[in-house]
Amino acid sequence: MPDEPDEPGLTPATVAVTAGRPPHDPDQPLNVPITMASTYVGGGDLEYGRYANPSWAAFEDTLGQLEGGRCLAFSTGMAAVLTVFDLVGLGAKVVIPEHAYQGSLVALADLESRGRLTSVLVDIEDTDAVVAACEDAALVWIESPTNPALEVADIETIARAAHEAGAVVVVDNTFATPLLQQPIDLGADIVVHSATKYLAGHSDVLLGALVTADDELFAVLKGRRSLAGNTPGTLETWLALRGMRTLHLRVERAQANAQTLVPLLREHPAVAEVRYPGFGGIVAIVLAKGELAADLLVRKTRLWVHATSLGGVESTFERRRRWKTESPTIPVGLVRMSVGIEDVGDLWADLVRALDGVVG
Ligand SMILES: *Cc1c(COP(=O)(O)O)cnc(C)c1O
């Protein structure tokens, strides 16, 4: 008998809605239930709560399909990040963008200060410099767009150079989501997510994930998670999957809102600079009058909430240099905006009222 023809690939919107569900059999629930279990009747595939859980698996199936690999959920994005850093041998070299997520940079600096590894900070938009830095590297960490500078990396070129050097290539895809960027297709070995952000999408869950198409790496990462116990909560994976059912709609709307706001912000006299990579829902503005104007702005809005984090349905913003660990190369008056899915007219009206108040 001839092989079954391959099923035509489903579009991401359909995967987001349909993946990770029970079979369509009578009396099956449409959604995988929340399984609260520390252990399972022995002799099967699950065995113990630190190794596996059906609610994790439903989330992992869905994100794995969206990214084109196999997924492992972790308690937080940082738990996933540290699991990847732990892959490298003693004294190995890690290349990372100077404007990567602060937590990743702080964790790396901590490991370096204890002699665990060495790190090289790069301008991720300077592809030639990044390629040169790949020599002798064990791990090349890419974040694109970066946080909060919103620089965009040439992932394909960097991944090729990193692989020639024998390095593992990792992309933190938190800002872009698998809907706007699929790093595995571009050559990445591992994709990192803070599912806390767009994937869960409602500012009520902490969750992380790794995705890889490499079976050996998957087995190593899964083994480490089982031992370290940096495992996700059952409720968290269930909530994140519920959030992912609308990921495509939320990302589409946040992006459309951002694309409407960017030219308006560029015209406003209180704004000296607008950074936007052209896609996604994160925008950074630099206030012409600097730090004080930025601090005033984030206190003067009614809809926009002053809060760290990003990727929720609600619009939030933050002056990034309020954090002592933020890179000194980020302007003091830079406000990172996570554009939500509200009506864009209401969002602009609220913003412009506050911006008008910081012009003079
Ligand atoms: C938030 C974030 C992380 C860390 O994730 P947590 O879920 O907060 O632990 C890592 N990378 C990026 C780009 C992030 O925005």
PDBQT file of the ligand as one rigid body, heavy atoms in Angstrom, charges set to zero:
ROOT
HETATM    1  C1  LIG A 401      10.454  38.148  30.749  1.00  0.00    +0.000 C 
HETATM    2  C2  LIG A 401      11.522  37.651  29.873  1.00  0.00    +0.000 A 
HETATM    3  C3  LIG A 401      12.334  36.565  30.249  1.00  0.00    +0.000 A 
HETATM    4  C4  LIG A 401      12.214  35.906  31.601  1.00  0.00    +0.000 C 
HETATM    5  O1  LIG A 401      10.985  35.245  31.757  1.00  0.00    +0.000 OA
HETATM    6  P1  LIG A 401      10.214  35.074  33.167  1.00  0.00    +0.000 P 
HETATM    7  O2  LIG A 401       9.004  34.318  32.763  1.00  0.00    +0.000 OA
HETATM    8  O3  LIG A 401       9.944  36.448  33.715  1.00  0.00    +0.000 OA
HETATM    9  O4  LIG A 401      11.122  34.298  34.077  1.00  0.00    +0.000 OA
HETATM   10  C5  LIG A 401      13.288  36.117  29.346  1.00  0.00    +0.000 A 
HETATM   11  N1  LIG A 401      13.452  36.712  28.144  1.00  0.00    +0.000 NA
HETATM   12  C6  LIG A 401      12.697  37.752  27.754  1.00  0.00    +0.000 A 
HETATM   13  C7  LIG A 401      12.930  38.375  26.417  1.00  0.00    +0.000 C 
HETATM   14  C8  LIG A 401      11.709  38.261  28.597  1.00  0.00    +0.000 A 
HETATM   15  O5  LIG A 401      10.974  39.309  28.206  1.00  0.00    +0.000 OA
ENDROOT
TORSDOF 0
